[in-house]
Amino acid sequence: MSAIPRHLLPDTATVDAEGRLSIGGVDLLDLAAEHGTPLFVYDEAHLRARCREASAAFGDGLAIYASKAFLCRAMARLVDEEGLRLDVATGGELHVA
């Protein structure tokens, strides 16, 4: 298996001496054992940092998160807490927003 390019990993990703990948200090093998696979893992610290980066680049209130990328209540709350607007295209997305 080839290594994942660093730029594709969250800021908090680390690899220990045994080659085990952790995100946010949590070992992904442990998560897989607990929750099964496939498993989507989102790193809140990384997401918040990217939201702040977008706000800094575009100005407060001008950065917009496209809900079609991924949306659930927790993501909508995070985006709101970080001051981004939310772009919705469906009634379901609007309901979550």
Phi and psi restraints in degrees (range 20) as a CNS / XPLOR table:
assign (resid 1 and name C) (resid 2 and name N)
       (resid 2 and name CA) (resid 2 and name C) 1.0 -86.8 20.0 2
assign (resid 2 and name N) (resid 2 and name CA)
       (resid 2 and name C) (resid 3 and name N) 1.0 157.7 20.0 2
assign (resid 2 and name C) (resid 3 and name N)
       (resid 3 and name CA) (resid 3 and name C) 1.0 -70.2 20.0 2
assign (resid 3 and name N) (resid 3 and name CA)
       (resid 3 and name C) (resid 4 and name N) 1.0 146.2 20.0 2
assign (resid 3 and name C) (resid 4 and name N)
       (resid 4 and name CA) (resid 4 and name C) 1.0 -79.1 20.0 2
assign (resid 4 and name N) (resid 4 and name CA)
       (resid 4 and name C) (resid 5 and name N) 1.0 130.0 20.0 2
assign (resid 4 and name C) (resid 5 and name N)
       (resid 5 and name CA) (resid 5 and name C) 1.0 -57.2 20.0 2
assign (resid 5 and name N) (resid 5 and name CA)
       (resid 5 and name C) (resid 6 and name N) 1.0 135.4 20.0 2
assign (resid 5 and name C) (resid 6 and name N)
       (resid 6 and name CA) (resid 6 and name C) 1.0 -54.4 20.0 2
assign (resid 6 and name N) (resid 6 and name CA)
       (resid 6 and name C) (resid 7 and name N) 1.0 -37.9 20.0 2
assign (resid 6 and name C) (resid 7 and name N)
       (resid 7 and name CA) (resid 7 and name C) 1.0 -68.0 20.0 2
assign (resid 7 and name N) (resid 7 and name CA)
       (resid 7 and name C) (resid 8 and name N) 1.0 -11.4 20.0 2
assign (resid 7 and name C) (resid 8 and name N)
       (resid 8 and name CA) (resid 8 and name C) 1.0 -91.8 20.0 2
assign (resid 8 and name N) (resid 8 and name CA)
       (resid 8 and name C) (resid 9 and name N) 1.0 -6.7 20.0 2
assign (resid 8 and name C) (resid 9 and name N)
       (resid 9 and name CA) (resid 9 and name C) 1.0 -100.0 20.0 2
assign (resid 9 and name N) (resid 9 and name CA)
       (resid 9 and name C) (resid 10 and name N) 1.0 154.0 20.0 2
assign (resid 9 and name C) (resid 10 and name N)
       (resid 10 and name CA) (resid 10 and name C) 1.0 -62.9 20.0 2
assign (resid 10 and name N) (resid 10 and name CA)
       (resid 10 and name C) (resid 11 and name N) 1.0 159.5 20.0 2
assign (resid 10 and name C) (resid 11 and name N)
       (resid 11 and name CA) (resid 11 and name C) 1.0 -56.2 20.0 2
assign (resid 11 and name N) (resid 11 and name CA)
       (resid 11 and name C) (resid 12 and name N) 1.0 -33.1 20.0 2
assign (resid 11 and name C) (resid 12 and name N)
       (resid 12 and name CA) (resid 12 and name C) 1.0 -88.7 20.0 2
assign (resid 12 and name N) (resid 12 and name CA)
       (resid 12 and name C) (resid 13 and name N) 1.0 4.9 20.0 2
assign (resid 12 and name C) (resid 13 and name N)
       (resid 13 and name CA) (resid 13 and name C) 1.0 -69.3 20.0 2
assign (resid 13 and name N) (resid 13 and name CA)
       (resid 13 and name C) (resid 14 and name N) 1.0 136.2 20.0 2
assign (resid 13 and name C) (resid 14 and name N)
       (resid 14 and name CA) (resid 14 and name C) 1.0 -138.8 20.0 2
assign (resid 14 and name N) (resid 14 and name CA)
       (resid 14 and name C) (resid 15 and name N) 1.0 156.3 20.0 2
assign (resid 14 and name C) (resid 15 and name N)
       (resid 15 and name CA) (resid 15 and name C) 1.0 -123.3 20.0 2
assign (resid 15 and name N) (resid 15 and name CA)
       (resid 15 and name C) (resid 16 and name N) 1.0 126.2 20.0 2
assign (resid 15 and name C) (resid 16 and name N)
       (resid 16 and name CA) (resid 16 and name C) 1.0 -82.8 20.0 2
assign (resid 16 and name N) (resid 16 and name CA)
       (resid 16 and name C) (resid 17 and name N) 1.0 -179.6 20.0 2
assign (resid 16 and name C) (resid 17 and name N)
       (resid 17 and name CA) (resid 17 and name C) 1.0 -61.0 20.0 2
assign (resid 17 and name N) (resid 17 and name CA)
       (resid 17 and name C) (resid 18 and name N) 1.0 -24.9 20.0 2
assign (resid 17 and name C) (resid 18 and name N)
       (resid 18 and name CA) (resid 18 and name C) 1.0 -89.3 20.0 2
assign (resid 18 and name N) (resid 18 and name CA)
       (resid 18 and name C) (resid 19 and name N) 1.0 1.2 20.0 2
assign (resid 18 and name C) (resid 19 and name N)
       (resid 19 and name CA) (resid 19 and name C) 1.0 84.4 20.0 2
assign (resid 19 and name N) (resid 19 and name CA)
       (resid 19 and name C) (resid 20 and name N) 1.0 14.4 20.0 2
assign (resid 19 and name C) (resid 20 and name N)
       (resid 20 and name CA) (resid 20 and name C) 1.0 -87.4 20.0 2
assign (resid 20 and name N) (resid 20 and name CA)
       (resid 20 and name C) (resid 21 and name N) 1.0 131.5 20.0 2
assign (resid 20 and name C) (resid 21 and name N)
       (resid 21 and name CA) (resid 21 and name C) 1.0 -87.1 20.0 2
assign (resid 21 and name N) (resid 21 and name CA)
       (resid 21 and name C) (resid 22 and name N) 1.0 131.8 20.0 2
assign (resid 21 and name C) (resid 22 and name N)
       (resid 22 and name CA) (resid 22 and name C) 1.0 -123.1 20.0 2
assign (resid 22 and name N) (resid 22 and name CA)
       (resid 22 and name C) (resid 23 and name N) 1.0 147.2 20.0 2
assign (resid 22 and name C) (resid 23 and name N)
       (resid 23 and name CA) (resid 23 and name C) 1.0 -128.1 20.0 2
assign (resid 23 and name N) (resid 23 and name CA)
       (resid 23 and name C) (resid 24 and name N) 1.0 125.8 20.0 2
assign (resid 23 and name C) (resid 24 and name N)
       (resid 24 and name CA) (resid 24 and name C) 1.0 62.0 20.0 2
assign (resid 24 and name N) (resid 24 and name CA)
       (resid 24 and name C) (resid 25 and name N) 1.0 28.1 20.0 2
assign (resid 24 and name C) (resid 25 and name N)
       (resid 25 and name CA) (resid 25 and name C) 1.0 81.2 20.0 2
assign (resid 25 and name N) (resid 25 and name CA)
       (resid 25 and name C) (resid 26 and name N) 1.0 6.7 20.0 2
assign (resid 25 and name C) (resid 26 and name N)
       (resid 26 and name CA) (resid 26 and name C) 1.0 -111.5 20.0 2
assign (resid 26 and name N) (resid 26 and name CA)
       (resid 26 and name C) (resid 27 and name N) 1.0 124.0 20.0 2
assign (resid 26 and name C) (resid 27 and name N)
       (resid 27 and name CA) (resid 27 and name C) 1.0 -68.0 20.0 2
assign (resid 27 and name N) (resid 27 and name CA)
       (resid 27 and name C) (resid 28 and name N) 1.0 127.1 20.0 2
assign (resid 27 and name C) (resid 28 and name N)
       (resid 28 and name CA) (resid 28 and name C) 1.0 -68.4 20.0 2
assign (resid 28 and name N) (resid 28 and name CA)
       (resid 28 and name C) (resid 29 and name N) 1.0 -28.8 20.0 2
assign (resid 28 and name C) (resid 29 and name N)
       (resid 29 and name CA) (resid 29 and name C) 1.0 -66.5 20.0 2
assign (resid 29 and name N) (resid 29 and name CA)
       (resid 29 and name C) (resid 30 and name N) 1.0 -36.4 20.0 2
assign (resid 29 and name C) (resid 30 and name N)
       (resid 30 and name CA) (resid 30 and name C) 1.0 -65.0 20.0 2
assign (resid 30 and name N) (resid 30 and name CA)
       (resid 30 and name C) (resid 31 and name N) 1.0 -42.1 20.0 2
assign (resid 30 and name C) (resid 31 and name N)
       (resid 31 and name CA) (resid 31 and name C) 1.0 -62.6 20.0 2
assign (resid 31 and name N) (resid 31 and name CA)
       (resid 31 and name C) (resid 32 and name N) 1.0 -42.8 20.0 2
assign (resid 31 and name C) (resid 32 and name N)
       (resid 32 and name CA) (resid 32 and name C) 1.0 -63.5 20.0 2
assign (resid 32 and name N) (resid 32 and name CA)
       (resid 32 and name C) (resid 33 and name N) 1.0 -39.8 20.0 2
assign (resid 32 and name C) (resid 33 and name N)
       (resid 33 and name CA) (resid 33 and name C) 1.0 -65.5 20.0 2
assign (resid 33 and name N) (resid 33 and name CA)
       (resid 33 and name C) (resid 34 and name N) 1.0 -36.9 20.0 2
assign (resid 33 and name C) (resid 34 and name N)
       (resid 34 and name CA) (resid 34 and name C) 1.0 -78.6 20.0 2
assign (resid 34 and name N) (resid 34 and name CA)
       (resid 34 and name C) (resid 35 and name N) 1.0 -39.2 20.0 2
assign (resid 34 and name C) (resid 35 and name N)
       (resid 35 and name CA) (resid 35 and name C) 1.0 -112.4 20.0 2
assign (resid 35 and name N) (resid 35 and name CA)
       (resid 35 and name C) (resid 36 and name N) 1.0 -9.9 20.0 2
assign (resid 35 and name C) (resid 36 and name N)
       (resid 36 and name CA) (resid 36 and name C) 1.0 83.4 20.0 2
assign (resid 36 and name N) (resid 36 and name CA)
       (resid 36 and name C) (resid 37 and name N) 1.0 176.4 20.0 2
assign (resid 36 and name C) (resid 37 and name N)
       (resid 37 and name CA) (resid 37 and name C) 1.0 -132.5 20.0 2
assign (resid 37 and name N) (resid 37 and name CA)
       (resid 37 and name C) (resid 38 and name N) 1.0 154.5 20.0 2
assign (resid 37 and name C) (resid 38 and name N)
       (resid 38 and name CA) (resid 38 and name C) 1.0 -69.9 20.0 2
assign (resid 38 and name N) (resid 38 and name CA)
       (resid 38 and name C) (resid 39 and name N) 1.0 155.6 20.0 2
assign (resid 38 and name C) (resid 39 and name N)
       (resid 39 and name CA) (resid 39 and name C) 1.0 -141.3 20.0 2
assign (resid 39 and name N) (resid 39 and name CA)
       (resid 39 and name C) (resid 40 and name N) 1.0 127.1 20.0 2
assign (resid 39 and name C) (resid 40 and name N)
       (resid 40 and name CA) (resid 40 and name C) 1.0 -91.8 20.0 2
assign (resid 40 and name N) (resid 40 and name CA)
       (resid 40 and name C) (resid 41 and name N) 1.0 130.4 20.0 2
assign (resid 40 and name C) (resid 41 and name N)
       (resid 41 and name CA) (resid 41 and name C) 1.0 -122.1 20.0 2
assign (resid 41 and name N) (resid 41 and name CA)
       (resid 41 and name C) (resid 42 and name N) 1.0 121.7 20.0 2
assign (resid 41 and name C) (resid 42 and name N)
       (resid 42 and name CA) (resid 42 and name C) 1.0 -112.0 20.0 2
assign (resid 42 and name N) (resid 42 and name CA)
       (resid 42 and name C) (resid 43 and name N) 1.0 134.6 20.0 2
assign (resid 42 and name C) (resid 43 and name N)
       (resid 43 and name CA) (resid 43 and name C) 1.0 -101.0 20.0 2
assign (resid 43 and name N) (resid 43 and name CA)
       (resid 43 and name C) (resid 44 and name N) 1.0 110.9 20.0 2
assign (resid 43 and name C) (resid 44 and name N)
       (resid 44 and name CA) (resid 44 and name C) 1.0 -58.3 20.0 2
assign (resid 44 and name N) (resid 44 and name CA)
       (resid 44 and name C) (resid 45 and name N) 1.0 -42.9 20.0 2
assign (resid 44 and name C) (resid 45 and name N)
       (resid 45 and name CA) (resid 45 and name C) 1.0 -60.7 20.0 2
assign (resid 45 and name N) (resid 45 and name CA)
       (resid 45 and name C) (resid 46 and name N) 1.0 -41.7 20.0 2
assign (resid 45 and name C) (resid 46 and name N)
       (resid 46 and name CA) (resid 46 and name C) 1.0 -65.8 20.0 2
assign (resid 46 and name N) (resid 46 and name CA)
       (resid 46 and name C) (resid 47 and name N) 1.0 -45.4 20.0 2
assign (resid 46 and name C) (resid 47 and name N)
       (resid 47 and name CA) (resid 47 and name C) 1.0 -61.9 20.0 2
assign (resid 47 and name N) (resid 47 and name CA)
       (resid 47 and name C) (resid 48 and name N) 1.0 -43.6 20.0 2
assign (resid 47 and name C) (resid 48 and name N)
       (resid 48 and name CA) (resid 48 and name C) 1.0 -64.3 20.0 2
assign (resid 48 and name N) (resid 48 and name CA)
       (resid 48 and name C) (resid 49 and name N) 1.0 -39.0 20.0 2
assign (resid 48 and name C) (resid 49 and name N)
       (resid 49 and name CA) (resid 49 and name C) 1.0 -63.1 20.0 2
assign (resid 49 and name N) (resid 49 and name CA)
       (resid 49 and name C) (resid 50 and name N) 1.0 -40.6 20.0 2
assign (resid 49 and name C) (resid 50 and name N)
       (resid 50 and name CA) (resid 50 and name C) 1.0 -68.0 20.0 2
assign (resid 50 and name N) (resid 50 and name CA)
       (resid 50 and name C) (resid 51 and name N) 1.0 -36.8 20.0 2
assign (resid 50 and name C) (resid 51 and name N)
       (resid 51 and name CA) (resid 51 and name C) 1.0 -62.3 20.0 2
assign (resid 51 and name N) (resid 51 and name CA)
       (resid 51 and name C) (resid 52 and name N) 1.0 -44.8 20.0 2
assign (resid 51 and name C) (resid 52 and name N)
       (resid 52 and name CA) (resid 52 and name C) 1.0 -65.8 20.0 2
assign (resid 52 and name N) (resid 52 and name CA)
       (resid 52 and name C) (resid 53 and name N) 1.0 -37.1 20.0 2
assign (resid 52 and name C) (resid 53 and name N)
       (resid 53 and name CA) (resid 53 and name C) 1.0 -62.7 20.0 2
assign (resid 53 and name N) (resid 53 and name CA)
       (resid 53 and name C) (resid 54 and name N) 1.0 -43.4 20.0 2
assign (resid 53 and name C) (resid 54 and name N)
       (resid 54 and name CA) (resid 54 and name C) 1.0 -65.3 20.0 2
assign (resid 54 and name N) (resid 54 and name CA)
       (resid 54 and name C) (resid 55 and name N) 1.0 -41.8 20.0 2
assign (resid 54 and name C) (resid 55 and name N)
       (resid 55 and name CA) (resid 55 and name C) 1.0 -62.6 20.0 2
assign (resid 55 and name N) (resid 55 and name CA)
       (resid 55 and name C) (resid 56 and name N) 1.0 -40.8 20.0 2
assign (resid 55 and name C) (resid 56 and name N)
       (resid 56 and name CA) (resid 56 and name C) 1.0 -65.9 20.0 2
assign (resid 56 and name N) (resid 56 and name CA)
       (resid 56 and name C) (resid 57 and name N) 1.0 -36.9 20.0 2
assign (resid 56 and name C) (resid 57 and name N)
       (resid 57 and name CA) (resid 57 and name C) 1.0 -74.7 20.0 2
assign (resid 57 and name N) (resid 57 and name CA)
       (resid 57 and name C) (resid 58 and name N) 1.0 -38.7 20.0 2
assign (resid 57 and name C) (resid 58 and name N)
       (resid 58 and name CA) (resid 58 and name C) 1.0 -105.3 20.0 2
assign (resid 58 and name N) (resid 58 and name CA)
       (resid 58 and name C) (resid 59 and name N) 1.0 -12.9 20.0 2
assign (resid 58 and name C) (resid 59 and name N)
       (resid 59 and name CA) (resid 59 and name C) 1.0 100.5 20.0 2
assign (resid 59 and name N) (resid 59 and name CA)
       (resid 59 and name C) (resid 60 and name N) 1.0 151.3 20.0 2
assign (resid 59 and name C) (resid 60 and name N)
       (resid 60 and name CA) (resid 60 and name C) 1.0 -57.7 20.0 2
assign (resid 60 and name N) (resid 60 and name CA)
       (resid 60 and name C) (resid 61 and name N) 1.0 131.6 20.0 2
assign (resid 60 and name C) (resid 61 and name N)
       (resid 61 and name CA) (resid 61 and name C) 1.0 79.3 20.0 2
assign (resid 61 and name N) (resid 61 and name CA)
       (resid 61 and name C) (resid 62 and name N) 1.0 -3.0 20.0 2
assign (resid 61 and name C) (resid 62 and name N)
       (resid 62 and name CA) (resid 62 and name C) 1.0 -103.5 20.0 2
assign (resid 62 and name N) (resid 62 and name CA)
       (resid 62 and name C) (resid 63 and name N) 1.0 -14.1 20.0 2
assign (resid 62 and name C) (resid 63 and name N)
       (resid 63 and name CA) (resid 63 and name C) 1.0 -81.6 20.0 2
assign (resid 63 and name N) (resid 63 and name CA)
       (resid 63 and name C) (resid 64 and name N) 1.0 135.2 20.0 2
assign (resid 63 and name C) (resid 64 and name N)
       (resid 64 and name CA) (resid 64 and name C) 1.0 -126.5 20.0 2
assign (resid 64 and name N) (resid 64 and name CA)
       (resid 64 and name C) (resid 65 and name N) 1.0 128.0 20.0 2
assign (resid 64 and name C) (resid 65 and name N)
       (resid 65 and name CA) (resid 65 and name C) 1.0 -89.8 20.0 2
assign (resid 65 and name N) (resid 65 and name CA)
       (resid 65 and name C) (resid 66 and name N) 1.0 128.7 20.0 2
assign (resid 65 and name C) (resid 66 and name N)
       (resid 66 and name CA) (resid 66 and name C) 1.0 -83.2 20.0 2
assign (resid 66 and name N) (resid 66 and name CA)
       (resid 66 and name C) (resid 67 and name N) 1.0 108.3 20.0 2
assign (resid 66 and name C) (resid 67 and name N)
       (resid 67 and name CA) (resid 67 and name C) 1.0 -62.5 20.0 2
assign (resid 67 and name N) (resid 67 and name CA)
       (resid 67 and name C) (resid 68 and name N) 1.0 -21.8 20.0 2
assign (resid 67 and name C) (resid 68 and name N)
       (resid 68 and name CA) (resid 68 and name C) 1.0 -66.2 20.0 2
assign (resid 68 and name N) (resid 68 and name CA)
       (resid 68 and name C) (resid 69 and name N) 1.0 -17.5 20.0 2
assign (resid 68 and name C) (resid 69 and name N)
       (resid 69 and name CA) (resid 69 and name C) 1.0 -67.7 20.0 2
assign (resid 69 and name N) (resid 69 and name CA)
       (resid 69 and name C) (resid 70 and name N) 1.0 -45.9 20.0 2
assign (resid 69 and name C) (resid 70 and name N)
       (resid 70 and name CA) (resid 70 and name C) 1.0 -176.5 20.0 2
assign (resid 70 and name N) (resid 70 and name CA)
       (resid 70 and name C) (resid 71 and name N) 1.0 129.1 20.0 2
assign (resid 70 and name C) (resid 71 and name N)
       (resid 71 and name CA) (resid 71 and name C) 1.0 -143.1 20.0 2
assign (resid 71 and name N) (resid 71 and name CA)
       (resid 71 and name C) (resid 72 and name N) 1.0 131.3 20.0 2
assign (resid 71 and name C) (resid 72 and name N)
       (resid 72 and name CA) (resid 72 and name C) 1.0 -149.7 20.0 2
assign (resid 72 and name N) (resid 72 and name CA)
       (resid 72 and name C) (resid 73 and name N) 1.0 173.4 20.0 2
assign (resid 72 and name C) (resid 73 and name N)
       (resid 73 and name CA) (resid 73 and name C) 1.0 -58.6 20.0 2
assign (resid 73 and name N) (resid 73 and name CA)
       (resid 73 and name C) (resid 74 and name N) 1.0 -40.5 20.0 2
assign (resid 73 and name C) (resid 74 and name N)
       (resid 74 and name CA) (resid 74 and name C) 1.0 -63.9 20.0 2
assign (resid 74 and name N) (resid 74 and name CA)
       (resid 74 and name C) (resid 75 and name N) 1.0 -40.1 20.0 2
assign (resid 74 and name C) (resid 75 and name N)
       (resid 75 and name CA) (resid 75 and name C) 1.0 -69.0 20.0 2
assign (resid 75 and name N) (resid 75 and name CA)
       (resid 75 and name C) (resid 76 and name N) 1.0 -41.1 20.0 2
assign (resid 75 and name C) (resid 76 and name N)
       (resid 76 and name CA) (resid 76 and name C) 1.0 -60.9 20.0 2
assign (resid 76 and name N) (resid 76 and name CA)
       (resid 76 and name C) (resid 77 and name N) 1.0 -41.7 20.0 2
assign (resid 76 and name C) (resid 77 and name N)
       (resid 77 and name CA) (resid 77 and name C) 1.0 -64.1 20.0 2
assign (resid 77 and name N) (resid 77 and name CA)
       (resid 77 and name C) (resid 78 and name N) 1.0 -45.0 20.0 2
assign (resid 77 and name C) (resid 78 and name N)
       (resid 78 and name CA) (resid 78 and name C) 1.0 -60.5 20.0 2
assign (resid 78 and name N) (resid 78 and name CA)
       (resid 78 and name C) (resid 79 and name N) 1.0 -46.9 20.0 2
assign (resid 78 and name C) (resid 79 and name N)
       (resid 79 and name CA) (resid 79 and name C) 1.0 -60.3 20.0 2
assign (resid 79 and name N) (resid 79 and name CA)
       (resid 79 and name C) (resid 80 and name N) 1.0 -43.4 20.0 2
assign (resid 79 and name C) (resid 80 and name N)
       (resid 80 and name CA) (resid 80 and name C) 1.0 -63.8 20.0 2
assign (resid 80 and name N) (resid 80 and name CA)
       (resid 80 and name C) (resid 81 and name N) 1.0 -45.8 20.0 2
assign (resid 80 and name C) (resid 81 and name N)
       (resid 81 and name CA) (resid 81 and name C) 1.0 -61.1 20.0 2
assign (resid 81 and name N) (resid 81 and name CA)
       (resid 81 and name C) (resid 82 and name N) 1.0 -29.3 20.0 2
assign (resid 81 and name C) (resid 82 and name N)
       (resid 82 and name CA) (resid 82 and name C) 1.0 -89.9 20.0 2
assign (resid 82 and name N) (resid 82 and name CA)
       (resid 82 and name C) (resid 83 and name N) 1.0 2.5 20.0 2
assign (resid 82 and name C) (resid 83 and name N)
       (resid 83 and name CA) (resid 83 and name C) 1.0 83.4 20.0 2
assign (resid 83 and name N) (resid 83 and name CA)
       (resid 83 and name C) (resid 84 and name N) 1.0 13.0 20.0 2
assign (resid 83 and name C) (resid 84 and name N)
       (resid 84 and name CA) (resid 84 and name C) 1.0 -87.8 20.0 2
assign (resid 84 and name N) (resid 84 and name CA)
       (resid 84 and name C) (resid 85 and name N) 1.0 155.2 20.0 2
assign (resid 84 and name C) (resid 85 and name N)
       (resid 85 and name CA) (resid 85 and name C) 1.0 -87.2 20.0 2
assign (resid 85 and name N) (resid 85 and name CA)
       (resid 85 and name C) (resid 86 and name N) 1.0 166.4 20.0 2
assign (resid 85 and name C) (resid 86 and name N)
       (resid 86 and name CA) (resid 86 and name C) 1.0 -123.9 20.0 2
assign (resid 86 and name N) (resid 86 and name CA)
       (resid 86 and name C) (resid 87 and name N) 1.0 123.4 20.0 2
assign (resid 86 and name C) (resid 87 and name N)
       (resid 87 and name CA) (resid 87 and name C) 1.0 -90.9 20.0 2
assign (resid 87 and name N) (resid 87 and name CA)
       (resid 87 and name C) (resid 88 and name N) 1.0 123.3 20.0 2
assign (resid 87 and name C) (resid 88 and name N)
       (resid 88 and name CA) (resid 88 and name C) 1.0 -122.0 20.0 2
assign (resid 88 and name N) (resid 88 and name CA)
       (resid 88 and name C) (resid 89 and name N) 1.0 152.1 20.0 2
assign (resid 88 and name C) (resid 89 and name N)
       (resid 89 and name CA) (resid 89 and name C) 1.0 -126.0 20.0 2
assign (resid 89 and name N) (resid 89 and name CA)
       (resid 89 and name C) (resid 90 and name N) 1.0 -13.3 20.0 2
assign (resid 89 and name C) (resid 90 and name N)
       (resid 90 and name CA) (resid 90 and name C) 1.0 -129.3 20.0 2
assign (resid 90 and name N) (resid 90 and name CA)
       (resid 90 and name C) (resid 91 and name N) 1.0 164.0 20.0 2
assign (resid 90 and name C) (resid 91 and name N)
       (resid 91 and name CA) (resid 91 and name C) 1.0 -62.8 20.0 2
assign (resid 91 and name N) (resid 91 and name CA)
       (resid 91 and name C) (resid 92 and name N) 1.0 -35.0 20.0 2
assign (resid 91 and name C) (resid 92 and name N)
       (resid 92 and name CA) (resid 92 and name C) 1.0 -64.2 20.0 2
assign (resid 92 and name N) (resid 92 and name CA)
       (resid 92 and name C) (resid 93 and name N) 1.0 -43.0 20.0 2
assign (resid 92 and name C) (resid 93 and name N)
       (resid 93 and name CA) (resid 93 and name C) 1.0 -64.8 20.0 2
assign (resid 93 and name N) (resid 93 and name CA)
       (resid 93 and name C) (resid 94 and name N) 1.0 -39.9 20.0 2
assign (resid 93 and name C) (resid 94 and name N)
       (resid 94 and name CA) (resid 94 and name C) 1.0 -64.1 20.0 2
assign (resid 94 and name N) (resid 94 and name CA)
       (resid 94 and name C) (resid 95 and name N) 1.0 -38.7 20.0 2
assign (resid 94 and name C) (resid 95 and name N)
       (resid 95 and name CA) (resid 95 and name C) 1.0 -62.2 20.0 2
assign (resid 95 and name N) (resid 95 and name CA)
       (resid 95 and name C) (resid 96 and name N) 1.0 -43.1 20.0 2
assign (resid 95 and name C) (resid 96 and name N)
       (resid 96 and name CA) (resid 96 and name C) 1.0 -67.5 20.0 2
assign (resid 96 and name N) (resid 96 and name CA)
       (resid 96 and name C) (resid 97 and name N) 1.0 -39.7 20.0 2
